[in-house]
Amino acid sequence: MAYARSELRLAFRLSGDIAALAIPGIEEPVRTDGLWNETCCEAFLKAEGEAGYYEFNLSPSSQWAVYRLDGYRGTLQPLDVGRAPVIDCTASVQEFCLQAAIDLSLLPAAVKAADWRLGLSCVIAEASGAKSYWAVNHPPQKPDFHHDDCFAVRIGAAQRI
């Protein structure tokens, strides 16, 4: 993970029997809803102390979605991000990597200036139809990427210069 000049760069790496996974094939890199119904990497970003947050869905297909939510599991409001996230994937027998560069230049100035909390997660669909939910941190009962416990990565504004 890196941040440079209003761009958030993320890398997600899956290791194991990659052939057993259902990884979407390359599509036109357009905004698409419902990406979390298949293998999808996600990032959630909120300014420290705020209830509202942003959700970034990044598919191996190169399709993407960005939403603004006013609070926990609020209404998904599509967000204009300036330019589409750039998604690049590589795969081998034992490893799959999704790298993304997300333009954050259109976020409000107060959000860009604040300390951040990030949630990083993946929905992994298997060829068998099974799904699993992965995150840096989960809340106690069940996976819930929107739960405050999932915003486990803290990045100070001074660290993003």
C-alpha positions as CSV (number, residue, x, y, z in Angstrom):
1,M,0.0,0.0,0.0
2,A,1.3,3.5,-0.9
3,Y,-0.1,7.0,-1.3
4,A,1.3,9.5,-3.7
5,R,-0.1,12.7,-5.0
6,S,-3.8,11.9,-4.4
7,E,-3.4,8.3,-5.6
8,L,-3.8,5.3,-3.4
9,R,-1.9,2.3,-4.6
10,L,-2.9,-1.2,-3.3
11,A,-1.6,-4.7,-3.9
12,F,-3.6,-7.8,-2.9
13,R,-1.9,-11.2,-3.1
14,L,-3.6,-14.6,-3.0
15,S,-1.5,-17.7,-2.5
16,G,-2.5,-21.3,-2.9
17,D,-4.3,-23.4,-5.5
18,I,-5.2,-20.5,-7.8
19,A,-6.9,-22.9,-10.3
20,A,-9.5,-23.7,-7.7
21,L,-10.6,-20.1,-7.6
22,A,-13.3,-18.4,-9.8
23,I,-11.4,-15.4,-11.0
24,P,-13.3,-13.2,-13.5
25,G,-11.8,-12.8,-16.9
26,I,-10.8,-9.4,-18.3
27,E,-13.6,-7.1,-19.2
28,E,-14.0,-3.4,-20.2
29,P,-12.7,-1.3,-17.3
30,V,-16.0,0.3,-16.4
31,R,-17.9,1.2,-13.3
32,T,-20.0,-1.9,-12.4
33,D,-22.2,-2.6,-9.4
34,G,-22.3,-5.9,-7.5
35,L,-18.7,-6.9,-7.9
36,W,-18.6,-8.3,-4.4
37,N,-20.8,-11.2,-5.7
38,E,-17.6,-12.8,-7.2
39,T,-13.9,-12.6,-6.5
40,C,-13.3,-9.0,-5.7
41,C,-10.7,-7.0,-3.7
42,E,-12.0,-4.1,-1.6
43,A,-10.7,-1.1,0.3
44,F,-12.7,1.0,2.7
45,L,-11.4,4.5,3.6
46,K,-12.6,6.9,6.3
47,A,-11.3,10.1,7.8
48,E,-10.4,9.5,11.5
49,G,-13.4,10.3,13.7
50,E,-15.9,10.4,10.9
51,A,-18.9,8.1,10.4
52,G,-19.0,8.4,6.6
53,Y,-16.6,6.4,4.5
54,Y,-15.7,5.3,1.0
55,E,-15.8,1.9,-0.5
56,F,-13.6,0.8,-3.5
57,N,-14.4,-2.4,-5.3
58,L,-11.7,-3.7,-7.6
59,S,-12.4,-6.8,-9.7
60,P,-9.7,-8.9,-11.5
61,S,-11.9,-8.3,-14.6
62,S,-10.7,-4.6,-14.4
63,Q,-14.2,-3.5,-13.6
64,W,-14.6,-1.3,-10.5
65,A,-16.9,0.7,-8.3
66,V,-16.5,3.5,-5.8
67,Y,-19.1,4.5,-3.3
68,R,-19.6,7.1,-0.5
69,L,-21.6,5.9,2.5
70,D,-22.8,8.4,5.2
71,G,-22.5,5.8,8.0
72,Y,-22.4,2.1,8.8
73,R,-23.9,0.3,5.8
74,G,-25.6,3.4,4.6
75,T,-27.0,3.9,1.1
76,L,-24.3,3.3,-1.5
77,Q,-23.8,6.6,-3.3
78,P,-21.7,6.2,-6.5
79,L,-18.8,8.6,-6.3
80,D,-17.1,10.4,-9.2
81,V,-13.4,9.6,-9.0
82,G,-12.0,11.6,-11.8
83,R,-10.3,8.8,-13.6
84,A,-11.1,5.1,-13.3
85,P,-8.9,3.0,-11.0
86,V,-6.1,1.3,-13.0
87,I,-6.2,-2.5,-12.2
88,D,-3.4,-4.9,-13.2
89,C,-3.4,-8.6,-12.4
90,T,-0.8,-11.3,-12.6
91,A,-1.2,-15.0,-11.9
92,S,0.7,-18.2,-11.6
93,V,-0.2,-21.7,-10.5
94,Q,0.3,-20.7,-6.8
95,E,-0.2,-16.9,-6.7
96,F,-2.6,-14.3,-7.9
97,C,-1.8,-10.6,-7.5
98,L,-4.1,-7.6,-8.1
99,Q,-2.5,-4.2,-8.1
100,A,-4.6,-1.0,-8.3
101,A,-4.0,2.7,-8.5
102,I,-7.0,4.8,-7.3
103,D,-7.4,8.5,-8.0
104,L,-8.4,10.3,-4.8
105,S,-8.1,13.8,-6.1
106,L,-11.9,14.4,-6.0
107,L,-12.2,13.5,-2.3
108,P,-13.1,16.5,-0.1
109,A,-10.1,18.5,1.1
110,A,-11.0,17.7,4.7
111,V,-10.8,14.0,4.0
112,K,-7.5,14.3,2.1
113,A,-6.0,16.3,5.0
114,A,-7.2,14.0,7.8
115,D,-5.7,10.9,9.4
116,W,-7.2,7.8,7.7
117,R,-8.4,4.4,8.7
118,L,-8.4,1.8,6.0
119,G,-10.1,-1.6,5.8
120,L,-8.6,-4.0,3.3
121,S,-10.5,-7.1,2.3
122,C,-11.3,-9.7,-0.4
123,V,-14.2,-11.8,-1.3
124,I,-12.8,-15.0,-2.8
125,A,-15.1,-17.2,-4.9
126,E,-14.1,-20.8,-5.6
127,A,-14.8,-22.7,-8.8
128,S,-16.9,-25.0,-6.5
129,G,-19.2,-22.1,-5.7
130,A,-18.0,-21.6,-2.2
131,K,-17.1,-18.1,-1.0
132,S,-14.8,-16.9,1.7
133,Y,-14.3,-13.4,3.2
134,W,-10.9,-12.1,4.1
135,A,-9.8,-8.9,5.8
136,V,-7.0,-7.5,7.8
137,N,-9.4,-7.6,10.8
138,H,-12.9,-8.9,11.3
139,P,-15.5,-8.1,14.0
140,P,-16.0,-10.9,16.6
141,Q,-19.2,-12.6,15.3
142,K,-18.9,-12.8,11.5
143,P,-17.2,-11.1,8.6
144,D,-18.5,-7.6,8.0
145,F,-16.2,-5.4,5.9
146,H,-18.3,-2.3,6.8
147,H,-17.9,-2.8,10.6
148,D,-15.6,-0.3,12.4
149,D,-13.3,-3.2,13.5
150,C,-12.4,-3.8,9.9
151,F,-10.9,-0.3,9.5
152,A,-7.7,-1.6,11.2
153,V,-5.0,0.1,9.2
154,R,-4.2,3.7,10.3
155,I,-2.3,6.1,8.1
156,G,-1.5,9.5,9.5
157,A,-1.8,12.5,7.1
158,A,1.9,13.3,7.7
159,Q,2.8,9.8,6.5
160,R,1.2,10.4,3.1
161,I,3.4,13.3,2.0
